[in-house]
Amino acid sequence: MNIGITVYPTYGGSGIVGSELGKELAARGHTVHFIASALPTRLTELSERVRFHEVEMMSYPLFEHQPYTLALATKMADVAQTENLDLLHVHYAIPHSISAILARESLKPKRHLPVITTLHGTDITLVGADRSYLPITRYGIVQSDGVTAISNYLKEATREIFQFDDITVIPNFVCEHDYQRQPDESLRQSLAPANEPLLVHVSNFRPVKRPVDCIEILARVLQKGIKTRLVMVGDGSERTNAEHRARCLGIFDSCTFVGKQPRIVDYLSVSDVLLLPSEQESFGLAALEAMACELPVIASRVGGIPEVVTDGETGYLSEVGDVEKMANDAGRLLTDDKFRHEMGKRARESALSRYRTDLIIPQYINFYEKILAGGGAENSK
């Protein structure tokens, strides 16, 4: 198949999943065309089967803001024609599904270009629930030829908000070869000079991820007399708040902020426990990747996380903001190496038994084939 994929090329779960999906599809003989404003974060190598088409923005005095949605639609239609795409697969309903639908309509009646939309969370639970965006978001979903969601939780949220349930759940995935524990001793030494156990947090540092809670958890663990350090991987608006809170609590020297990193697996491989105190997670990709690297996960009991992390078996779940319990759970794991390693082993087994690529990628391929065999949206859209 010849597949067009559009993602937000930023540091976030949807961009990661879309990029990794494209690479996995290419490895299985399909040709993937990424159509975006910039090269996606995880897309480090291009080839004959993995191509990139940049959306160029028009600079015109009439427009106060550059019309990205229209520019993207134009580029999608152009690539569909020149590369003879079989379908467009967009990640996030707004604005990507709208752009794809515009591209599809612009190509009629010459040809039909199926549009598949994958819902990742914020487009539904935050943006989509905003009354001003709800009608157009619903339009993008309903008018798509096929819709997938990354968790059962998100499917139910979409059904409740938009009264639409023709959604196939295809969860996020992890490559068992790329994500396995392969500690880099020099990196470990730089992060834990005295060989302290390492807590790690990975996110885009948005408020919904609650990275400041990680600082609060570290402070309480240190108060218990447990020597440990915290590695904060990623960047975003809440980074300065997290750094400020660490300074206020006098524990900044026990934290290392490393910013955005191209290889998250390197940091997971040298760490011991993942902290994911998010206010909302539609799936919890960071948790899955950590589990594949044998890290127990301490997370909030929200959204799709309970579908990924089994409380008491592969990690611990708490109510949002309950940093006391999270600190107690972290303390137990950090002070009992055998227990922590056993939980880490179970975490990897759980991750691979349910979410490894050779189980999930065929689900996408089968979904594509089903949509292509259905004759297209002109029959009902």
KOLBABA-862162 format. One line per field, with one value per residue (C-alpha): residue in three letters; y, z, x; residue number from 1. Coordinates in nm, 3 decimals. Each point is the difference from the previous one (the first is absolute). Example, Ala and Ser with C-alpha at 12.3 -4.5 7.8 and 13.67 -1.06 7.14 Angstrom:
residu: c(ALA, SER)
yy: c(-0.450, 0.344)
zz: c(0.780, -0.066)
xx: c(1.230, 0.137)
num: c(1, 2)
This chain:
residu: c(MET, ASN, ILE, GLY, ILE, THR, VAL, TYR, PRO, THR, TYR, GLY, GLY, SER, GLY, ILE, VAL, GLY, SER, GLU, LEU, GLY, LYS, GLU, LEU, ALA, ALA, ARG, GLY, HIS, THR, VAL, HIS, PHE, ILE, ALA, SER, ALA, LEU, PRO, THR, ARG, LEU, THR, GLU, LEU, SER, GLU, ARG, VAL, ARG, PHE, HIS, GLU, VAL, GLU, MET, MET, SER, TYR, PRO, LEU, PHE, GLU, HIS, GLN, PRO, TYR, THR, LEU, ALA, LEU, ALA, THR, LYS, MET, ALA, ASP, VAL, ALA, GLN, THR, GLU, ASN, LEU, ASP, LEU, LEU, HIS, VAL, HIS, TYR, ALA, ILE, PRO, HIS, SER, ILE, SER, ALA, ILE, LEU, ALA, ARG, GLU, SER, LEU, LYS, PRO, LYS, ARG, HIS, LEU, PRO, VAL, ILE, THR, THR, LEU, HIS, GLY, THR, ASP, ILE, THR, LEU, VAL, GLY, ALA, ASP, ARG, SER, TYR, LEU, PRO, ILE, THR, ARG, TYR, GLY, ILE, VAL, GLN, SER, ASP, GLY, VAL, THR, ALA, ILE, SER, ASN, TYR, LEU, LYS, GLU, ALA, THR, ARG, GLU, ILE, PHE, GLN, PHE, ASP, ASP, ILE, THR, VAL, ILE, PRO, ASN, PHE, VAL, CYS, GLU, HIS, ASP, TYR, GLN, ARG, GLN, PRO, ASP, GLU, SER, LEU, ARG, GLN, SER, LEU, ALA, PRO, ALA, ASN, GLU, PRO, LEU, LEU, VAL, HIS, VAL, SER, ASN, PHE, ARG, PRO, VAL, LYS, ARG, PRO, VAL, ASP, CYS, ILE, GLU, ILE, LEU, ALA, ARG, VAL, LEU, GLN, LYS, GLY, ILE, LYS, THR, ARG, LEU, VAL, MET, VAL, GLY, ASP, GLY, SER, GLU, ARG, THR, ASN, ALA, GLU, HIS, ARG, ALA, ARG, CYS, LEU, GLY, ILE, PHE, ASP, SER, CYS, THR, PHE, VAL, GLY, LYS, GLN, PRO, ARG, ILE, VAL, ASP, TYR, LEU, SER, VAL, SER, ASP, VAL, LEU, LEU, LEU, PRO, SER, GLU, GLN, GLU, SER, PHE, GLY, LEU, ALA, ALA, LEU, GLU, ALA, MET, ALA, CYS, GLU, LEU, PRO, VAL, ILE, ALA, SER, ARG, VAL, GLY, GLY, ILE, PRO, GLU, VAL, VAL, THR, ASP, GLY, GLU, THR, GLY, TYR, LEU, SER, GLU, VAL, GLY, ASP, VAL, GLU, LYS, MET, ALA, ASN, ASP, ALA, GLY, ARG, LEU, LEU, THR, ASP, ASP, LYS, PHE, ARG, HIS, GLU, MET, GLY, LYS, ARG, ALA, ARG, GLU, SER, ALA, LEU, SER, ARG, TYR, ARG, THR, ASP, LEU, ILE, ILE, PRO, GLN, TYR, ILE, ASN, PHE, TYR, GLU, LYS, ILE, LEU, ALA, GLY, GLY, GLY, ALA, GLU, ASN, SER, LYS)
yy: c(0.000, 0.364, 0.178, 0.367, 0.073, 0.335, 0.064, 0.293, -0.001, 0.081, -0.171, -0.188, -0.342, 0.042, 0.112, -0.289, -0.259, 0.134, 0.004, -0.349, -0.131, 0.136, -0.163, -0.334, 0.015, 0.072, -0.297, -0.215, 0.116, 0.295, 0.351, 0.277, 0.371, 0.228, 0.329, 0.256, 0.346, -0.146, -0.334, -0.198, -0.046, -0.375, 0.004, 0.002, -0.177, 0.033, -0.262, -0.111, -0.134, 0.281, 0.344, 0.345, 0.278, 0.336, 0.220, 0.347, 0.293, 0.301, 0.340, 0.257, 0.333, -0.076, -0.292, 0.085, -0.369, -0.237, -0.229, -0.333, -0.207, 0.114, -0.035, -0.353, -0.092, 0.133, -0.198, -0.317, 0.023, 0.070, -0.294, -0.228, 0.076, 0.000, -0.307, -0.183, -0.047, -0.273, 0.179, 0.276, -0.093, 0.303, 0.010, 0.244, 0.112, 0.373, 0.131, -0.301, -0.183, 0.324, 0.057, -0.360, 0.023, 0.322, -0.177, -0.296, 0.222, 0.205, -0.314, -0.102, -0.118, -0.107, -0.241, -0.091, 0.040, -0.177, 0.189, -0.185, 0.197, -0.127, 0.167, 0.045, 0.185, 0.373, 0.044, -0.165, 0.054, 0.361, 0.170, -0.209, 0.059, 0.379, 0.111, 0.227, -0.289, -0.280, 0.029, 0.015, -0.276, -0.224, 0.080, -0.109, -0.325, -0.087, 0.086, -0.217, -0.329, -0.181, 0.097, -0.166, 0.080, -0.097, -0.132, -0.124, 0.299, 0.240, -0.184, 0.038, 0.368, 0.064, -0.181, 0.204, 0.338, -0.039, -0.276, -0.191, -0.355, -0.138, -0.014, -0.280, -0.018, -0.055, 0.067, 0.153, -0.237, -0.056, -0.168, -0.275, 0.037, 0.379, 0.018, -0.232, 0.061, 0.071, 0.218, 0.251, 0.002, 0.338, 0.159, -0.167, 0.132, 0.353, -0.007, -0.186, 0.064, -0.183, -0.282, 0.126, -0.153, 0.213, 0.119, 0.119, 0.209, 0.028, 0.243, 0.320, 0.191, 0.132, 0.080, -0.315, -0.210, 0.154, -0.013, 0.213, -0.299, -0.194, 0.257, -0.038, -0.378, 0.024, 0.235, -0.246, -0.296, 0.191, 0.090, -0.372, -0.018, -0.185, 0.120, 0.040, 0.234, 0.114, 0.025, 0.227, -0.076, 0.240, 0.366, 0.228, 0.278, -0.167, -0.059, 0.337, -0.063, -0.339, 0.144, 0.283, -0.239, -0.214, 0.307, 0.108, -0.345, -0.003, -0.314, 0.143, -0.170, -0.336, 0.067, -0.011, 0.171, -0.137, 0.158, -0.167, -0.314, -0.194, -0.336, -0.031, -0.367, 0.098, 0.184, -0.267, -0.266, 0.162, 0.091, -0.202, 0.137, 0.215, 0.278, 0.086, 0.215, 0.135, 0.162, -0.176, -0.266, -0.159, -0.291, 0.064, -0.064, 0.100, -0.270, -0.265, 0.090, -0.003, -0.338, -0.143, 0.115, -0.183, 0.307, -0.014, 0.294, 0.232, 0.180, 0.164, -0.216, 0.195, -0.052, -0.296, -0.054, -0.284, -0.183, 0.008, -0.012, -0.269, 0.138, -0.202, -0.220, 0.222, 0.326, 0.202, 0.223, 0.294, 0.278, 0.315, 0.218, -0.261, 0.059, -0.152, -0.342, 0.027, 0.079, -0.297, -0.228, 0.135, -0.050, -0.363, -0.068, 0.186, -0.173, -0.356, -0.085, -0.355, 0.109, 0.282, -0.226, -0.261, 0.265, 0.133, -0.346, -0.035, 0.346, -0.097, -0.329, 0.183, 0.266, -0.246, -0.251, 0.266, 0.289, -0.114, 0.114, -0.337, -0.011, 0.359, 0.100, -0.276, 0.146, 0.329, -0.178, -0.201, 0.320, 0.172, -0.297, -0.001, 0.370, -0.037, -0.297, 0.193, 0.209, 0.335, 0.277, 0.112, -0.258, 0.154, 0.317)
zz: c(0.000, -0.052, 0.323, 0.097, 0.372, 0.174, 0.361, 0.218, -0.038, 0.366, 0.321, 0.080, -0.012, -0.325, -0.192, 0.144, -0.082, -0.351, -0.072, 0.136, -0.187, -0.325, 0.058, 0.086, -0.310, -0.216, 0.152, -0.116, -0.361, -0.011, -0.110, 0.248, -0.077, 0.303, -0.066, 0.274, 0.076, 0.118, 0.024, 0.284, 0.315, -0.031, -0.376, -0.011, -0.331, -0.338, -0.274, -0.318, 0.214, 0.260, -0.159, 0.133, -0.161, 0.175, 0.024, -0.106, 0.151, -0.199, 0.121, -0.100, 0.169, -0.010, 0.241, 0.365, 0.058, -0.257, -0.133, 0.091, -0.042, -0.361, -0.077, 0.139, -0.203, -0.317, 0.067, 0.077, -0.329, -0.191, 0.153, -0.049, -0.371, -0.067, 0.215, -0.070, 0.367, 0.098, 0.314, 0.249, 0.366, 0.228, 0.371, 0.194, -0.116, 0.014, -0.238, -0.182, -0.078, -0.129, -0.232, -0.122, -0.071, -0.196, -0.199, -0.062, -0.120, -0.225, -0.188, -0.086, -0.242, -0.142, 0.281, 0.357, 0.269, 0.325, 0.323, 0.323, 0.324, 0.314, 0.322, 0.263, 0.281, 0.024, -0.321, 0.175, 0.374, -0.007, -0.339, -0.115, 0.319, -0.036, -0.123, -0.266, -0.156, 0.053, -0.328, -0.226, 0.193, -0.032, -0.370, -0.046, 0.181, -0.163, -0.350, 0.028, -0.189, 0.304, 0.361, 0.253, 0.364, 0.207, 0.302, 0.109, 0.232, -0.293, -0.206, 0.282, 0.049, -0.370, 0.007, 0.296, -0.130, -0.369, -0.002, -0.246, 0.059, -0.337, 0.138, -0.010, 0.296, -0.112, 0.294, 0.001, -0.043, 0.086, -0.189, 0.219, -0.164, 0.020, 0.350, 0.226, 0.292, -0.132, 0.266, -0.108, 0.296, -0.088, -0.018, 0.327, 0.165, -0.120, 0.136, 0.325, 0.098, 0.332, -0.165, 0.151, -0.127, -0.267, -0.033, -0.353, -0.156, -0.376, -0.152, -0.196, 0.330, -0.059, 0.310, -0.057, 0.056, 0.348, -0.005, 0.317, 0.180, -0.082, 0.198, 0.292, -0.012, -0.003, 0.299, 0.202, -0.097, 0.109, 0.328, 0.071, -0.011, -0.331, -0.217, -0.354, -0.297, -0.254, -0.375, -0.185, -0.374, -0.231, -0.020, 0.002, 0.182, 0.343, 0.003, 0.159, 0.268, 0.078, 0.022, 0.222, 0.234, 0.029, 0.098, 0.253, 0.163, 0.000, -0.213, -0.336, 0.029, 0.015, -0.335, -0.352, -0.277, -0.331, -0.238, -0.317, -0.091, -0.329, 0.177, 0.297, 0.036, 0.114, 0.302, 0.079, -0.011, 0.276, 0.221, 0.260, 0.028, -0.232, 0.147, -0.201, 0.225, -0.289, 0.041, -0.318, -0.231, -0.279, -0.011, 0.171, -0.265, 0.238, 0.240, -0.274, -0.114, 0.359, 0.068, -0.307, 0.159, 0.324, 0.201, 0.245, -0.055, 0.264, -0.163, 0.045, -0.031, -0.293, -0.358, -0.175, 0.249, 0.186, -0.334, -0.018, 0.363, 0.232, 0.351, 0.236, -0.278, -0.252, 0.196, 0.237, -0.076, 0.214, -0.013, -0.183, 0.227, 0.274, 0.020, 0.349, -0.122, -0.311, 0.219, 0.226, -0.303, -0.138, 0.335, 0.014, -0.348, 0.051, 0.327, -0.117, -0.303, -0.036, 0.016, -0.247, -0.247, 0.020, -0.067, -0.287, -0.157, 0.026, -0.154, -0.309, -0.035, 0.023, -0.252, -0.261, 0.042, -0.086, -0.186, -0.202, -0.361, -0.164, 0.180, -0.065, -0.343, -0.179, 0.157, -0.178, -0.328, 0.029, 0.077, -0.308, -0.218, 0.145, -0.079, -0.351, -0.068, 0.118, -0.314, 0.161, 0.158, -0.306, 0.093, 0.337, 0.064)
xx: c(0.000, 0.091, -0.092, -0.003, 0.047, -0.041, 0.102, 0.093, 0.380, 0.050, 0.103, -0.320, -0.161, -0.191, 0.308, 0.199, -0.265, -0.055, 0.373, 0.059, -0.303, 0.139, 0.337, -0.162, -0.220, 0.304, 0.182, -0.292, 0.030, -0.240, 0.099, -0.075, -0.019, 0.012, -0.179, 0.068, 0.136, 0.332, 0.176, -0.165, 0.209, 0.057, 0.053, 0.380, 0.059, -0.170, 0.015, -0.172, -0.285, -0.008, -0.038, -0.070, -0.206, 0.022, -0.307, 0.109, -0.182, -0.116, 0.114, -0.261, -0.089, -0.372, 0.042, 0.060, 0.077, 0.142, -0.279, 0.162, -0.317, -0.040, 0.370, -0.005, -0.309, 0.163, 0.318, -0.197, -0.188, 0.321, 0.187, -0.301, 0.004, 0.373, 0.075, -0.327, -0.085, -0.243, -0.115, 0.070, 0.051, -0.012, 0.077, -0.221, -0.342, 0.076, 0.112, 0.139, -0.325, -0.153, 0.296, -0.015, -0.372, 0.055, 0.272, -0.229, -0.285, 0.227, 0.103, -0.357, -0.126, 0.337, 0.068, -0.090, 0.264, -0.102, 0.070, 0.078, 0.013, 0.171, -0.113, 0.272, -0.173, 0.043, -0.196, -0.294, 0.027, 0.120, -0.033, -0.294, -0.197, 0.031, -0.341, 0.148, 0.195, -0.250, -0.199, 0.306, 0.177, -0.306, -0.017, 0.363, -0.064, -0.333, 0.119, 0.311, -0.016, 0.137, 0.072, 0.229, 0.072, 0.302, -0.192, -0.339, -0.020, 0.038, -0.259, -0.251, 0.089, -0.054, -0.333, -0.121, 0.115, -0.087, -0.265, 0.216, 0.116, 0.112, 0.354, 0.256, 0.239, 0.359, 0.231, 0.344, 0.290, 0.365, 0.283, 0.146, 0.342, 0.026, -0.144, 0.190, 0.230, 0.350, 0.167, 0.264, 0.237, 0.150, -0.347, -0.098, 0.316, -0.067, -0.356, 0.074, 0.364, -0.042, -0.200, -0.323, -0.326, -0.164, -0.357, -0.082, -0.276, -0.057, -0.250, -0.053, -0.027, -0.349, -0.210, -0.211, 0.315, 0.050, 0.383, 0.011, -0.155, 0.316, 0.199, -0.242, 0.036, 0.381, -0.005, -0.208, 0.219, 0.310, -0.169, -0.027, 0.379, 0.004, 0.285, -0.129, 0.007, -0.259, 0.057, -0.245, -0.008, -0.179, -0.088, -0.300, -0.181, 0.012, 0.375, 0.078, -0.263, 0.148, 0.350, -0.124, -0.178, 0.313, 0.202, -0.263, 0.012, 0.379, 0.023, 0.103, 0.339, -0.182, -0.171, 0.135, -0.197, 0.129, -0.252, -0.122, 0.190, -0.003, 0.046, -0.233, 0.095, 0.350, -0.140, -0.257, 0.272, 0.203, -0.296, -0.188, -0.356, -0.215, -0.213, -0.312, -0.224, -0.209, -0.338, -0.113, 0.143, -0.198, 0.246, 0.332, 0.265, 0.280, -0.121, 0.002, 0.352, 0.125, -0.161, 0.173, 0.326, -0.088, -0.099, -0.290, -0.233, -0.143, -0.291, -0.338, -0.310, -0.143, -0.110, 0.159, 0.285, -0.180, -0.019, 0.381, 0.119, -0.134, -0.008, 0.220, 0.141, 0.178, -0.014, -0.215, -0.299, -0.117, -0.252, 0.111, 0.211, 0.050, 0.374, 0.015, -0.112, 0.216, 0.302, -0.078, -0.028, 0.327, 0.170, -0.107, 0.135, 0.327, 0.085, -0.069, 0.214, -0.131, -0.363, 0.061, 0.179, -0.276, -0.264, 0.210, 0.017, -0.377, -0.039, 0.198, -0.185, -0.332, 0.103, 0.123, -0.281, -0.260, 0.161, 0.301, 0.018, -0.062, -0.336, -0.113, 0.136, -0.197, -0.313, 0.067, 0.072, -0.322, -0.192, 0.147, -0.097, -0.352, -0.046, 0.142, -0.227, -0.303, -0.021, 0.063, -0.195, -0.196, -0.261, -0.080, 0.200)
num: c(1, 2, 3, 4, 5, 6, 7, 8, 9, 10, 11, 12, 13, 14, 15, 16, 17, 18, 19, 20, 21, 22, 23, 24, 25, 26, 27, 28, 29, 30, 31, 32, 33, 34, 35, 36, 37, 38, 39, 40, 41, 42, 43, 44, 45, 46, 47, 48, 49, 50, 51, 52, 53, 54, 55, 56, 57, 58, 59, 60, 61, 62, 63, 64, 65, 66, 67, 68, 69, 70, 71, 72, 73, 74, 75, 76, 77, 78, 79, 80, 81, 82, 83, 84, 85, 86, 87, 88, 89, 90, 91, 92, 93, 94, 95, 96, 97, 98, 99, 100, 101, 102, 103, 104, 105, 106, 107, 108, 109, 110, 111, 112, 113, 114, 115, 116, 117, 118, 119, 120, 121, 122, 123, 124, 125, 126, 127, 128, 129, 130, 131, 132, 133, 134, 135, 136, 137, 138, 139, 140, 141, 142, 143, 144, 145, 146, 147, 148, 149, 150, 151, 152, 153, 154, 155, 156, 157, 158, 159, 160, 161, 162, 163, 164, 165, 166, 167, 168, 169, 170, 171, 172, 173, 174, 175, 176, 177, 178, 179, 180, 181, 182, 183, 184, 185, 186, 187, 188, 189, 190, 191, 192, 193, 194, 195, 196, 197, 198, 199, 200, 201, 202, 203, 204, 205, 206, 207, 208, 209, 210, 211, 212, 213, 214, 215, 216, 217, 218, 219, 220, 221, 222, 223, 224, 225, 226, 227, 228, 229, 230, 231, 232, 233, 234, 235, 236, 237, 238, 239, 240, 241, 242, 243, 244, 245, 246, 247, 248, 249, 250, 251, 252, 253, 254, 255, 256, 257, 258, 259, 260, 261, 262, 263, 264, 265, 266, 267, 268, 269, 270, 271, 272, 273, 274, 275, 276, 277, 278, 279, 280, 281, 282, 283, 284, 285, 286, 287, 288, 289, 290, 291, 292, 293, 294, 295, 296, 297, 298, 299, 300, 301, 302, 303, 304, 305, 306, 307, 308, 309, 310, 311, 312, 313, 314, 315, 316, 317, 318, 319, 320, 321, 322, 323, 324, 325, 326, 327, 328, 329, 330, 331, 332, 333, 334, 335, 336, 337, 338, 339, 340, 341, 342, 343, 344, 345, 346, 347, 348, 349, 350, 351, 352, 353, 354, 355, 356, 357, 358, 359, 360, 361, 362, 363, 364, 365, 366, 367, 368, 369, 370, 371, 372, 373, 374, 375, 376, 377, 378, 379, 380, 381)
